Amino acid sequence: MYSKLIGAMLVLLGCGGFGFKIAAFHMKEINTLRKLTGILDYMECELQYRATPLPLLCRQAAGEVSGVLSCVFLALAQTFEDHLSPNVSTCMDSVLKKYSQLPELSRTALEQLGQSLGRFDIEGQLKGLEAVRQTCRRMLEELERNKDVRLRGYQTLGLCAGAALAIIFL
């Protein structure tokens, strides 16, 4: 009898934990997009007023943020300095393959950034940065809309699924 109860509790905790993990991943994606928007603001100012070269710009952007985005921009700067490819988009794709823990929406925005940086003159790059920033803001607004309800829903769904499985197994 006790083994069934322990098993039911483990199923409940496992499913509940999965729901809480999905909610935490959702929050991580929101935070990463916020940081990326800040980096894009910084990059726009640097390009507009200083015309900073791309490797140095990426290193400085990496210093402005922490976490996986910092690592991505440092790796991108290193790729530029090693002259692995003259195409920024190719360099960005190779860097993003190394960082699988990056949330999907942030990955999409960074791919878009790779397609606009280094490809045009300063004005074109500024327009590209603005387009990426608008994309980030649009994705951020979508994620934040009903965020609390959605997070509670993920958590509740995990717990309810665990309870249902526990009842079925008992």
Backbone as a chain_set.jsonl record, in Angstrom:
{"seq": "MYSKLIGAMLVLLGCGGFGFKIAAFHMKEINTLRKLTGILDYMECELQYRATPLPLLCRQAAGEVSGVLSCVFLALAQTFEDHLSPNVSTCMDSVLKKYSQLPELSRTALEQLGQSLGRFDIEGQLKGLEAVRQTCRRMLEELERNKDVRLRGYQTLGLCAGAALAIIFL", "coords": {"N": [[0.815, -1.201, 0.0], [1.909, 1.258, 0.834], [3.865, 1.584, -1.078], [2.428, 2.095, -3.392], [1.321, 4.598, -2.781], [3.637, 6.124, -2.499], [4.624, 5.909, -5.091], [2.537, 7.206, -6.471], [2.806, 9.786, -5.426], [5.335, 10.42, -6.433], [4.846, 10.438, -9.204], [3.018, 12.546, -9.316], [4.647, 14.672, -8.379], [6.636, 14.611, -10.347], [5.263, 15.241, -12.762], [4.182, 17.708, -12.006], [6.546, 19.12, -11.545], [7.489, 19.203, -14.162], [5.609, 20.931, -15.347], [6.197, 23.28, -13.92], [8.774, 23.651, -14.831], [8.392, 24.238, -17.55], [7.102, 26.692, -17.264], [9.205, 28.156, -16.111], [11.014, 28.13, -18.235], [9.626, 29.685, -20.036], [9.728, 32.174, -18.748], [12.475, 32.545, -18.858], [12.836, 32.916, -21.577], [11.508, 35.35, -21.954], [13.143, 37.062, -20.401], [15.592, 36.818, -21.775], [14.941, 37.939, -24.263], [14.429, 40.568, -23.442], [16.999, 41.348, -22.597], [18.327, 41.116, -25.047], [17.079, 43.102, -26.535], [18.052, 45.354, -25.19], [20.785, 45.092, -25.809], [20.669, 45.504, -28.56], [19.866, 48.175, -28.656], [22.173, 49.347, -27.567], [24.066, 48.586, -29.52], [23.096, 49.967, -31.73], [23.52, 52.653, -30.987], [26.332, 52.668, -30.802], [27.081, 52.064, -33.452], [25.911, 54.189, -34.818], [27.035, 56.58, -33.754], [29.769, 56.173, -33.37], [30.723, 54.44, -35.272], [31.729, 51.823, -34.856], [33.842, 49.038, -35.468], [32.724, 45.725, -36.442], [33.811, 43.335, -35.022], [34.812, 44.491, -32.624], [32.519, 45.795, -31.77], [30.835, 43.615, -31.192], [32.264, 42.446, -29.071], [32.091, 44.506, -27.165], [29.32, 44.597, -26.856], [28.936, 42.101, -25.704], [30.051, 42.572, -23.248], [28.156, 44.174, -22.101], [26.08, 42.632, -21.238], [25.033, 39.65, -19.48], [25.342, 36.056, -19.158], [24.045, 33.654, -21.514], [23.773, 35.195, -23.829], [25.949, 36.921, -23.725], [28.018, 35.098, -24.114], [27.401, 34.278, -26.716], [27.802, 36.633, -28.23], [30.512, 37.094, -27.696], [31.654, 34.798, -28.853], [30.908, 35.277, -31.475], [32.384, 37.6, -32.042], [34.937, 36.502, -31.831], [34.869, 34.723, -33.96], [34.731, 36.526, -36.1], [37.227, 37.76, -35.792], [38.942, 35.636, -36.27], [38.579, 35.291, -38.919], [36.932, 33.365, -40.163], [34.813, 33.323, -41.912], [33.696, 35.574, -44.416], [31.114, 36.378, -44.423], [28.621, 37.603, -42.37], [26.221, 36.411, -41.672], [26.715, 33.658, -42.026], [28.681, 33.311, -40.084], [27.179, 33.921, -37.787], [25.29, 31.848, -37.844], [26.967, 29.619, -37.427], [27.872, 30.144, -34.843], [25.464, 30.111, -33.397], [24.777, 27.444, -33.555], [26.393, 26.299, -31.679], [25.294, 27.036, -29.273], [22.869, 25.682, -27.939], [21.168, 26.038, -25.816], [19.979, 28.448, -26.001], [16.989, 30.31, -26.098], [14.281, 29.763, -28.432], [12.931, 31.953, -29.731], [14.712, 34.058, -29.313], [16.871, 33.067, -30.693], [15.879, 33.175, -33.3], [15.677, 35.96, -33.647], [18.384, 36.646, -33.458], [19.395, 35.349, -35.701], [18.171, 36.877, -37.677], [19.457, 39.275, -37.127], [22.068, 38.596, -37.854], [21.767, 38.496, -40.602], [21.557, 41.131, -41.326], [23.674, 42.652, -40.312], [26.868, 43.97, -41.175], [26.477, 43.685, -43.846], [25.496, 45.783, -45.257], [25.831, 49.376, -45.75], [26.452, 51.833, -43.132], [23.966, 53.099, -42.632], [22.159, 51.206, -43.638], [22.715, 49.069, -41.942], [21.872, 50.157, -39.53], [19.138, 50.393, -40.036], [18.58, 47.688, -40.258], [19.167, 46.835, -37.641], [17.146, 48.214, -36.307], [14.915, 46.933, -37.376], [15.262, 44.337, -36.342], [15.099, 44.921, -33.634], [12.435, 45.792, -33.465], [11.184, 43.404, -34.118], [11.951, 41.869, -31.89], [10.664, 43.289, -29.85], [8.001, 42.933, -30.588], [7.748, 40.143, -30.305], [8.265, 39.986, -27.589], [6.117, 41.426, -26.498], [4.076, 39.69, -27.212], [4.733, 37.427, -25.697], [4.508, 38.451, -23.113], [1.872, 39.105, -22.904], [-0.863, 38.237, -21.067], [0.814, 36.818, -19.345], [0.971, 36.002, -16.599], [-1.342, 34.442, -16.257], [-0.87, 32.482, -18.147], [1.501, 31.282, -17.155], [0.638, 30.3, -14.667], [-1.224, 28.538, -15.674], [0.418, 26.623, -17.015], [1.723, 25.528, -14.791], [-0.428, 24.551, -13.268], [-1.547, 22.751, -15.074], [0.498, 20.841, -15.239], [0.471, 19.827, -12.589], [-2.179, 18.851, -12.461], [-2.16, 16.922, -14.486], [-0.352, 15.149, -13.372], [-1.803, 14.386, -11.095], [-3.978, 13.129, -12.308], [-2.716, 10.965, -13.597], [-1.731, 9.651, -11.341], [-4.102, 8.868, -10.081], [-5.089, 7.119, -12.012], [-3.126, 5.12, -11.938], [-3.43, 4.17, -9.368]], "CA": [[0.0, 0.0, 0.0], [2.759, 2.441, 0.897], [4.601, 1.731, -2.329], [1.526, 2.756, -4.338], [1.234, 6.013, -2.405], [4.918, 6.752, -2.838], [4.636, 6.001, -6.553], [1.591, 8.253, -6.874], [3.413, 11.077, -5.081], [6.429, 10.664, -7.372], [4.234, 10.812, -10.481], [2.478, 13.896, -9.131], [5.767, 15.607, -8.306], [7.313, 14.646, -11.649], [4.447, 16.012, -13.714], [4.133, 19.084, -11.512], [7.855, 19.713, -11.826], [7.556, 19.487, -15.594], [4.828, 22.15, -15.569], [6.964, 24.413, -13.393], [9.941, 23.836, -15.71], [7.901, 24.935, -18.739], [6.875, 28.079, -16.853], [10.521, 28.785, -15.937], [11.572, 28.336, -19.569], [8.891, 30.827, -20.592], [10.306, 33.366, -18.126], [13.833, 32.693, -19.387], [12.713, 33.47, -22.92], [11.173, 36.765, -21.797], [14.331, 37.766, -19.92], [16.59, 36.847, -22.845], [14.504, 38.93, -25.25], [14.655, 41.899, -22.857], [18.435, 41.621, -22.681], [18.684, 41.287, -26.453], [16.606, 44.434, -26.927], [19.027, 46.299, -24.644], [22.006, 44.992, -26.608], [20.413, 46.131, -29.856], [19.921, 49.621, -28.418], [23.582, 49.693, -27.409], [24.737, 48.436, -30.812], [22.664, 51.055, -32.602], [24.239, 53.87, -30.581], [27.741, 52.521, -31.163], [27.219, 52.181, -34.908], [25.474, 55.495, -35.291], [27.866, 57.689, -33.319], [31.186, 55.863, -33.358], [31.036, 53.554, -36.405], [32.584, 50.793, -34.28], [33.941, 47.816, -36.292], [31.891, 44.631, -35.939], [34.381, 42.506, -33.938], [34.853, 45.277, -31.388], [31.124, 46.024, -31.379], [30.337, 42.381, -30.572], [32.93, 42.311, -27.774], [31.507, 45.489, -26.258], [27.946, 44.156, -26.576], [29.043, 40.98, -24.773], [30.34, 43.132, -21.94], [26.975, 44.869, -21.6], [25.067, 41.667, -20.808], [25.606, 38.424, -18.927], [24.652, 34.83, -19.537], [24.281, 33.017, -22.802], [23.928, 36.215, -24.861], [27.331, 37.368, -23.659], [28.82, 34.053, -24.761], [27.121, 34.299, -28.152], [28.464, 37.775, -28.852], [31.959, 36.864, -27.617], [31.988, 33.807, -29.88], [30.764, 35.937, -32.779], [33.561, 38.464, -32.201], [36.091, 35.632, -32.082], [34.711, 34.209, -35.323], [35.132, 37.614, -36.992], [38.669, 37.982, -35.688], [39.621, 34.49, -36.871], [38.294, 35.356, -40.368], [36.427, 32.072, -40.603], [33.93, 33.563, -43.046], [33.446, 37.006, -44.588], [29.676, 36.588, -44.33], [28.179, 37.662, -40.975], [25.143, 35.445, -41.5], [27.345, 32.347, -41.861], [29.323, 33.325, -38.76], [26.129, 33.861, -36.762], [24.732, 30.493, -37.857], [27.917, 28.687, -36.802], [27.889, 30.426, -33.407], [24.194, 29.688, -32.804], [24.766, 25.979, -33.465], [27.112, 25.922, -30.458], [24.526, 27.41, -28.092], [21.529, 25.107, -28.072], [20.332, 26.438, -24.683], [19.372, 29.736, -26.318], [15.563, 30.158, -26.434], [13.998, 29.755, -29.871], [12.611, 33.286, -30.253], [15.957, 34.825, -29.318], [17.668, 32.504, -31.799], [15.315, 33.724, -34.536], [16.065, 37.373, -33.716], [19.819, 36.707, -33.733], [19.574, 34.985, -37.111], [17.792, 38.072, -38.433], [20.542, 40.229, -36.922], [23.189, 38.151, -38.679], [21.504, 38.779, -42.01], [21.603, 42.564, -41.615], [24.947, 43.26, -39.917], [28.023, 43.8, -42.044], [26.082, 43.443, -45.236], [25.145, 47.063, -45.855], [26.539, 50.51, -45.166], [26.022, 52.13, -41.765], [22.517, 53.364, -42.616], [21.472, 49.927, -43.827], [22.862, 48.279, -40.724], [21.001, 50.765, -38.523], [17.768, 49.979, -40.352], [18.49, 46.275, -39.907], [19.076, 46.757, -36.174], [15.805, 48.668, -35.925], [13.967, 45.867, -37.731], [15.427, 43.253, -35.376], [14.571, 45.402, -32.356], [10.976, 45.752, -33.564], [10.801, 41.991, -34.038], [12.098, 41.468, -30.481], [9.595, 43.917, -29.053], [6.741, 42.279, -30.933], [7.763, 38.832, -29.66], [8.196, 40.224, -26.146], [4.729, 41.775, -26.183], [3.272, 38.47, -27.339], [5.022, 36.56, -24.553], [4.066, 39.069, -21.865], [0.419, 39.188, -22.87], [-1.444, 37.203, -20.201], [1.924, 36.013, -18.843], [0.665, 35.391, -15.306], [-2.344, 33.397, -16.463], [-0.225, 31.402, -18.89], [2.428, 30.582, -16.268], [-0.174, 29.519, -13.732], [-1.823, 27.456, -16.452], [1.426, 25.568, -17.188], [1.954, 24.888, -13.499], [-1.638, 23.81, -12.906], [-1.677, 21.622, -16.001], [1.438, 19.814, -14.806], [-0.028, 19.195, -11.369], [-3.408, 18.093, -12.761], [-1.782, 15.725, -15.246], [0.232, 14.228, -12.397], [-2.884, 13.849, -10.262], [-4.763, 12.198, -13.116], [-1.937, 9.741, -13.747], [-1.674, 8.981, -10.041], [-5.408, 8.216, -9.882], [-5.173, 5.981, -12.94], [-2.239, 4.052, -11.483], [-3.92, 3.597, -8.117]], "C": [[0.853, 1.257, 0.0], [3.525, 2.665, -0.405], [3.728, 2.403, -3.403], [1.415, 4.249, -4.044], [2.519, 6.763, -2.754], [5.031, 6.918, -4.348], [3.721, 7.101, -7.055], [2.163, 9.635, -6.578], [4.553, 11.42, -6.056], [5.907, 11.081, -8.748], [3.696, 12.239, -10.405], [3.595, 14.934, -9.114], [6.498, 15.727, -9.638], [6.546, 15.478, -12.661], [4.337, 17.475, -13.286], [5.44, 19.815, -11.772], [8.024, 20.057, -13.291], [6.774, 20.752, -15.937], [5.552, 23.386, -15.081], [8.196, 24.695, -14.261], [9.537, 24.564, -16.997], [7.66, 26.402, -18.415], [8.206, 28.82, -16.68], [11.18, 29.044, -17.286], [10.914, 29.527, -20.249], [9.456, 32.138, -20.033], [11.724, 33.617, -18.632], [13.793, 33.319, -20.776], [12.376, 34.955, -22.864], [12.4, 37.562, -21.373], [15.406, 37.872, -20.994], [16.209, 37.865, -23.916], [14.676, 40.352, -24.723], [16.131, 42.29, -22.951], [18.867, 41.879, -24.115], [18.239, 42.648, -26.972], [17.56, 45.509, -26.409], [20.333, 46.281, -25.425], [21.821, 45.676, -27.952], [20.413, 47.653, -29.746], [21.373, 50.088, -28.328], [24.311, 49.641, -28.755], [24.353, 49.556, -31.768], [23.401, 52.346, -32.264], [25.701, 53.802, -30.997], [27.947, 52.673, -32.671], [26.923, 53.591, -35.389], [26.478, 56.602, -34.952], [29.357, 57.42, -33.365], [31.646, 55.053, -34.559], [32.03, 52.473, -35.974], [32.639, 49.576, -35.205], [33.214, 46.646, -35.638], [32.552, 43.755, -34.871], [34.415, 43.236, -32.596], [33.448, 45.54, -30.865], [30.549, 44.794, -30.669], [30.981, 42.158, -29.203], [32.334, 43.28, -26.748], [30.083, 45.1, -25.881], [27.951, 42.993, -25.591], [29.331, 41.475, -23.362], [29.149, 43.817, -21.303], [25.932, 43.927, -21.003], [25.766, 40.446, -20.235], [24.834, 37.221, -19.455], [24.986, 34.355, -20.931], [24.445, 34.048, -23.929], [25.348, 36.767, -24.88], [28.237, 36.369, -24.366], [28.629, 34.053, -26.271], [27.863, 35.449, -28.818], [29.986, 37.673, -28.764], [32.408, 35.87, -28.683], [31.872, 34.407, -31.277], [31.955, 36.851, -33.051], [34.798, 37.633, -32.513], [36.044, 35.06, -33.499], [35.109, 35.266, -36.34], [36.645, 37.786, -36.991], [39.476, 36.841, -36.298], [39.42, 34.422, -38.382], [37.827, 34.007, -40.909], [35.498, 32.198, -41.805], [33.728, 35.069, -43.186], [31.97, 37.363, -44.418], [29.235, 36.528, -42.863], [27.092, 36.626, -40.71], [25.696, 34.034, -41.273], [28.011, 32.239, -40.498], [28.276, 33.192, -37.655], [25.528, 32.467, -36.699], [25.66, 29.501, -37.173], [27.986, 28.902, -35.29], [26.612, 29.906, -32.753], [24.087, 28.17, -32.695], [25.435, 25.509, -32.182], [26.27, 26.135, -29.204], [23.081, 26.939, -28.229], [20.608, 25.528, -26.93], [19.674, 27.794, -24.905], [17.905, 29.532, -26.687], [15.296, 30.403, -27.921], [13.714, 31.146, -30.437], [13.845, 34.173, -30.295], [16.865, 34.35, -30.451], [17.184, 33.075, -33.134], [15.727, 35.181, -34.72], [17.552, 37.504, -34.032], [20.133, 36.293, -35.169], [19.231, 36.165, -38.012], [18.878, 39.137, -38.302], [21.75, 39.876, -37.775], [23.003, 38.447, -40.151], [21.62, 40.255, -42.342], [22.937, 43.214, -41.263], [26.037, 42.988, -40.951], [27.717, 43.643, -43.511], [25.837, 44.75, -45.982], [26.052, 48.153, -45.291], [25.945, 50.795, -43.783], [24.513, 52.348, -41.688], [21.719, 52.074, -42.77], [21.554, 49.045, -42.596], [21.981, 48.83, -39.606], [19.541, 50.402, -38.765], [17.554, 48.503, -40.008], [18.382, 46.071, -38.403], [17.697, 47.174, -35.693], [14.759, 47.598, -36.238], [14.052, 44.704, -36.741], [14.861, 43.664, -34.02], [13.049, 45.392, -32.369], [10.461, 44.318, -33.49], [10.878, 41.501, -32.596], [10.979, 42.043, -29.629], [8.247, 43.269, -29.328], [6.65, 40.901, -30.267], [7.621, 38.971, -28.149], [6.781, 40.588, -25.716], [3.835, 40.547, -26.237], [3.484, 37.543, -26.139], [4.481, 37.131, -23.247], [2.555, 39.213, -21.765], [-0.12, 37.981, -22.101], [-0.382, 36.265, -19.624], [1.566, 35.291, -17.549], [-0.323, 34.242, -15.448], [-1.707, 32.195, -17.16], [0.717, 30.599, -17.987], [1.682, 29.729, -15.252], [-0.822, 28.335, -14.439], [-0.846, 26.305, -16.673], [1.635, 24.794, -15.891], [0.764, 24.015, -13.096], [-1.815, 22.587, -13.793], [-0.728, 20.494, -15.622], [0.955, 19.079, -13.575], [-1.271, 18.346, -11.63], [-3.103, 16.829, -13.556], [-1.176, 14.689, -14.303], [-0.824, 13.588, -11.521], [-3.711, 12.824, -11.049], [-4.007, 10.881, -13.317], [-1.86, 8.94, -12.448], [-2.984, 8.241, -9.759], [-5.546, 7.007, -10.776], [-4.322, 4.817, -12.445], [-2.698, 3.41, -10.184], [-5.105, 2.715, -8.413]], "O": [[0.574, 2.208, -0.731], [3.797, 3.804, -0.785], [4.224, 3.181, -4.218], [1.415, 5.067, -4.964], [2.481, 7.892, -3.243], [5.485, 7.957, -4.828], [4.086, 7.849, -7.962], [2.021, 10.553, -7.387], [4.71, 12.576, -6.451], [6.467, 11.976, -9.382], [3.898, 13.038, -11.319], [3.488, 15.968, -9.773], [6.93, 16.816, -10.016], [7.123, 16.327, -13.34], [4.395, 18.374, -14.125], [5.445, 20.98, -12.169], [8.625, 21.076, -13.633], [7.237, 21.562, -16.74], [5.531, 24.424, -15.742], [8.607, 25.846, -14.405], [10.279, 25.422, -17.475], [7.988, 27.271, -19.224], [8.318, 29.985, -17.062], [11.837, 30.07, -17.464], [11.574, 30.289, -20.956], [9.638, 33.102, -20.778], [12.129, 34.766, -18.813], [14.63, 34.159, -21.107], [12.909, 35.737, -23.652], [12.668, 38.627, -21.93], [16.062, 38.907, -21.111], [17.074, 38.58, -24.422], [15.035, 41.25, -25.485], [16.467, 43.411, -23.332], [19.685, 42.763, -24.37], [18.945, 43.275, -27.761], [17.845, 46.473, -27.119], [20.924, 47.331, -25.676], [22.727, 46.358, -28.43], [20.903, 48.341, -30.64], [21.755, 51.091, -28.931], [25.079, 50.544, -29.087], [25.19, 50.04, -32.53], [23.857, 53.054, -33.163], [26.248, 54.786, -31.495], [28.886, 53.338, -33.108], [27.609, 54.117, -36.265], [26.741, 57.469, -35.785], [30.143, 58.367, -33.397], [32.844, 54.986, -34.835], [33.04, 52.239, -36.639], [31.599, 49.122, -35.681], [33.104, 46.587, -34.413], [31.897, 43.451, -33.874], [34.083, 42.661, -31.559], [33.214, 45.51, -29.656], [29.855, 44.925, -29.661], [30.304, 41.724, -28.271], [32.102, 42.907, -25.598], [29.679, 45.252, -24.728], [27.071, 42.902, -24.736], [28.9, 40.859, -22.387], [29.13, 44.023, -20.09], [25.001, 44.378, -20.335], [26.954, 40.232, -20.477], [23.805, 37.364, -20.115], [26.066, 34.62, -21.458], [25.18, 33.799, -24.884], [25.887, 37.05, -25.95], [29.122, 36.756, -25.129], [29.584, 33.851, -27.021], [28.489, 35.26, -29.861], [30.682, 38.125, -29.673], [33.429, 36.078, -29.339], [32.658, 34.073, -32.163], [32.478, 36.876, -34.166], [35.61, 38.01, -33.357], [37.079, 34.934, -34.154], [35.755, 34.949, -37.338], [37.267, 37.939, -38.042], [40.582, 37.063, -36.791], [40.026, 33.585, -39.051], [38.265, 33.564, -41.971], [35.408, 31.282, -42.622], [33.6, 35.77, -42.182], [31.629, 38.538, -44.283], [29.45, 35.52, -42.191], [27.053, 36.03, -39.634], [25.195, 33.302, -40.42], [27.92, 31.206, -39.834], [28.466, 32.438, -36.701], [25.279, 31.953, -35.608], [25.204, 28.637, -36.425], [28.143, 27.941, -34.537], [26.667, 29.323, -31.67], [23.375, 27.664, -31.827], [25.095, 24.451, -31.652], [26.504, 25.489, -28.183], [22.193, 27.711, -28.59], [19.39, 25.395, -27.048], [18.887, 28.239, -24.07], [17.599, 28.668, -27.509], [16.011, 31.163, -28.574], [14.205, 31.482, -31.514], [14.005, 34.962, -31.227], [17.545, 35.154, -31.088], [17.994, 33.417, -33.996], [16.087, 35.592, -35.824], [17.941, 38.385, -34.799], [21.048, 36.841, -35.783], [19.924, 36.422, -38.996], [19.183, 39.828, -39.274], [22.385, 40.757, -38.353], [23.982, 38.631, -40.874], [21.767, 40.612, -43.51], [23.297, 44.229, -41.857], [26.106, 41.901, -41.526], [28.625, 43.484, -44.326], [25.961, 44.804, -47.206], [26.925, 47.888, -44.464], [25.05, 50.086, -43.324], [23.857, 51.839, -40.78], [20.708, 51.884, -42.094], [20.595, 48.358, -42.243], [21.41, 48.068, -38.826], [18.795, 50.136, -37.822], [16.488, 48.115, -39.53], [17.603, 45.238, -37.938], [17.141, 46.565, -34.78], [13.831, 47.384, -35.459], [13.026, 44.149, -36.347], [14.223, 42.862, -33.337], [12.432, 45.016, -31.372], [9.43, 44.051, -32.873], [9.981, 40.801, -32.127], [10.415, 41.35, -28.783], [7.445, 43.077, -28.414], [5.605, 40.535, -29.731], [6.94, 38.172, -27.506], [6.3, 40.111, -24.688], [2.943, 40.383, -25.405], [2.534, 36.949, -25.629], [4.045, 36.381, -22.373], [2.015, 39.418, -20.678], [0.151, 36.837, -22.463], [-0.631, 35.075, -19.435], [1.829, 34.096, -17.416], [-0.156, 33.191, -14.829], [-1.971, 31.044, -16.809], [0.731, 29.369, -18.047], [2.046, 28.58, -15.005], [-0.952, 27.255, -13.862], [-1.223, 25.141, -16.538], [1.713, 23.565, -15.891], [0.935, 22.885, -12.64], [-2.19, 21.514, -13.319], [-1.102, 19.322, -15.676], [1.018, 17.851, -13.514], [-1.402, 17.25, -11.086], [-3.715, 15.785, -13.328], [-1.453, 13.496, -14.422], [-0.76, 12.394, -11.232], [-4.092, 11.782, -10.515], [-4.596, 9.805, -13.216], [-1.916, 7.71, -12.458], [-2.97, 7.118, -9.255], [-6.064, 5.974, -10.35], [-4.741, 3.662, -12.52], [-2.397, 2.246, -9.921], [-5.681, 2.126, -7.498]]}, "num_chains": 1, "name": "protein.A"}
